[in-house]
Amino acid sequence: MEITTPADDRILITREFDAPKHLVYRVWTTPELVRRWWSGHRGTTTEVEMDLRPGGRWRYVLKSNDGAEVGFHGEYREIVPDERLVYTEVYEMPGVDLDSVDGPLNTVTFTALDGDRTRLELLTETGSKELRDTILQSGMEIGVAEQMVLIQELADSLR
């Protein structure tokens, strides 16, 4: 897995999987599979709601190993099955009107490679350098690395 910053307001995560793209996409978009990888090893994913269509909403809740609950939600903007997802992602902070916040925009691209492999690219457009840097300094790299390993394991189990 590689994390780069192609612009002041962008984070790009790239990971290759030894699995065909339709399986990687399935792991990314099937609620019962998302529940198994989204929290990495940081806790348990207790809620996964997905209305996988443009304009549809999603929400995931993680109960961390220390008992804290952390929620994220967003709206799907574009869906091309097995190819691309575009959606917003809002970190649910106490005391913030969640309907007034758009949050970063994520674009996930699934590209087929030779040998039934897949390159996943997750581009996060944060809107500001400050938010980009806050996300990068949050420890997200460790959690994302754990998620990617679990995605590979789940894709393997679907073969």
C-alpha positions in Angstrom: 0.0 0.0 0.0 1.2 3.5 -0.8 -0.1 6.8 0.5 0.8 10.0 -1.4 -0.3 13.6 -1.4 -0.7 14.6 -5.1 -2.0 18.1 -4.1 -2.4 20.2 -1.0 -6.0 19.0 -0.5 -5.6 15.4 -1.7 -4.6 12.0 -0.3 -4.2 9.1 -2.7 -4.1 5.5 -1.3 -3.0 2.9 -3.8 -3.0 -0.9 -3.2 -2.8 -3.9 -5.5 -4.8 -7.0 -4.7 -4.2 -10.5 -5.9 -7.9 -10.9 -6.8 -10.1 -9.9 -9.8 -11.7 -6.5 -9.5 -15.3 -7.7 -9.3 -14.4 -9.5 -6.0 -12.5 -6.4 -4.6 -15.5 -4.3 -5.5 -17.9 -6.8 -3.9 -15.9 -6.7 -0.7 -16.0 -2.9 -0.7 -19.8 -2.7 -1.4 -21.5 -5.6 0.4 -22.6 -4.6 3.9 -21.9 -8.0 5.6 -18.4 -7.9 4.1 -17.8 -4.2 5.0 -18.7 -5.1 8.6 -15.7 -7.5 8.6 -13.0 -5.2 7.3 -13.9 -1.5 7.9 -12.7 -1.4 11.5 -9.4 -3.0 10.7 -8.1 -4.3 14.1 -9.1 -1.2 15.9 -12.5 -2.5 17.2 -15.7 -3.8 15.8 -17.9 -2.4 13.1 -21.3 -2.3 14.8 -23.4 -0.6 12.1 -23.2 -0.7 8.3 -26.0 1.0 6.3 -25.6 1.3 2.6 -28.0 2.5 -0.1 -25.7 1.9 -3.0 -27.1 4.3 -5.6 -26.4 7.9 -6.7 -28.0 10.0 -4.0 -28.1 7.0 -1.6 -26.7 7.4 1.9 -24.2 5.2 3.8 -23.2 5.1 7.5 -20.7 3.0 9.4 -20.1 2.9 13.1 -17.0 1.6 14.8 -16.8 0.6 18.5 -13.1 0.9 19.3 -11.2 -1.5 21.4 -11.3 1.0 24.2 -15.1 1.3 24.0 -15.5 4.6 22.1 -18.0 4.8 19.3 -17.0 6.6 16.1 -19.4 7.2 13.2 -18.9 8.2 9.6 -21.5 8.7 6.9 -21.9 10.2 3.5 -23.7 10.2 0.2 -23.0 8.3 -3.0 -22.5 10.7 -5.9 -21.5 8.2 -8.7 -21.5 4.4 -9.0 -20.1 2.4 -11.9 -20.3 -1.2 -10.7 -16.9 -3.0 -10.6 -15.2 0.3 -11.8 -15.7 3.4 -9.7 -17.4 4.9 -6.6 -17.7 8.5 -5.7 -19.0 9.5 -2.3 -18.7 12.0 0.5 -17.4 11.0 3.9 -18.3 12.9 7.1 -16.7 12.1 10.5 -19.5 12.4 13.0 -18.4 14.9 15.7 -20.5 15.5 18.8 -22.3 18.8 18.7 -22.0 19.3 14.9 -25.1 19.5 12.7 -24.3 16.5 10.4 -26.6 17.6 7.7 -24.7 20.9 7.2 -21.4 19.2 6.5 -20.4 17.7 3.1 -17.0 16.3 4.2 -14.3 15.1 1.9 -15.1 13.6 -1.5 -13.7 10.0 -2.1 -13.2 8.5 -5.5 -12.4 4.8 -5.5 -11.3 3.3 -8.8 -10.9 -0.5 -9.4 -8.6 -1.3 -12.3 -8.0 -4.8 -13.7 -4.4 -5.8 -14.0 -2.8 -8.8 -15.7 -3.2 -12.1 -13.8 -6.6 -11.5 -12.3 -5.1 -8.7 -10.1 -6.7 -5.4 -9.2 -5.3 -1.9 -8.5 -7.5 0.1 -6.1 -7.0 3.8 -5.9 -8.7 5.8 -3.2 -8.5 9.6 -3.8 -9.7 11.8 -1.0 -10.3 15.4 -1.8 -10.4 17.2 1.5 -11.0 20.8 0.4 -8.1 22.2 2.4 -4.5 21.4 3.3 -5.4 21.7 7.0 -8.0 18.9 6.8 -5.7 16.8 4.6 -2.9 17.1 7.2 -5.3 16.4 10.1 -6.4 13.2 8.4 -2.8 12.2 7.7 -1.8 12.8 11.3 -4.8 10.9 12.8 -3.0 7.6 12.5 -5.2 6.6 9.5 -2.2 4.9 7.7 -2.2 2.0 10.2 -5.9 1.5 10.1 -6.1 1.7 6.3 -3.2 -0.8 6.0 -5.1 -3.2 8.3 -8.3 -2.7 6.2 -6.4 -3.5 3.0 -5.1 -6.8 4.4 -8.6 -7.8 5.5 -10.0 -6.9 2.0 -7.5 -9.2 0.4 -8.4 -12.0 2.9 -12.1 -11.5 2.2 -11.6 -11.4 -1.6 -9.6 -14.7 -1.3 -12.5 -16.3 0.6 -15.0 -15.4 -2.2 -13.1 -17.4 -4.9 
